Amino acid sequence: MRWDRFFLLLVSNPMNTPPVILLAFANEKTEGRFLHTLKDEIAALRKALQPAEDAGLCEIVLLPNATTEEILDTFQRQRYRDRIA
């Protein structure tokens, strides 16, 4: 998402709460092995988004090894209602 569009989401939010960026990952065995670089990729995404979160532009929710149930539960939490981008 481009930063100008991200800012537009923030400005148009009537409750004045930052949007939530949900990052969900699953690391099941594929062809007999796990995705070895997934841990590094998650860390890189977190590092790239951290300045925006620190500035109050968003809230990052990270679900490593996510199950379908965990993802659905996150979408249904009142705290994140109408905020997940």
FENKAPE-V119887 format. One record per pair of residues at least 24 apart in sequence whose C-alpha atoms are under 7 Angstrom apart, sorted by the first residue. I is the first residue (numbers start at 0). GAP is how many residues later the second one is. D is the distance in whole Angstrom. If there is no record, write none. Layout:
i	gap	d
I	GAP	D
I	GAP	D
This chain:
i	gap	d
9	47	7
17	38	7
17	39	6
17	40	5
17	41	6
18	39	5
18	40	6
18	64	5
18	65	6
18	66	6
19	38	6
19	39	5
19	40	6
19	41	7
19	60	7
19	63	5
19	64	4
19	65	6
20	37	7
20	38	6
20	39	5
20	40	6
20	63	6
20	64	5
21	38	6
21	39	5
21	40	6
21	62	7
22	38	6
22	39	5
22	40	6
23	38	6
23	39	5
23	40	6
23	42	6
24	38	6
24	39	5
24	40	5
24	41	6
25	38	7
25	39	4
25	40	5
26	38	6
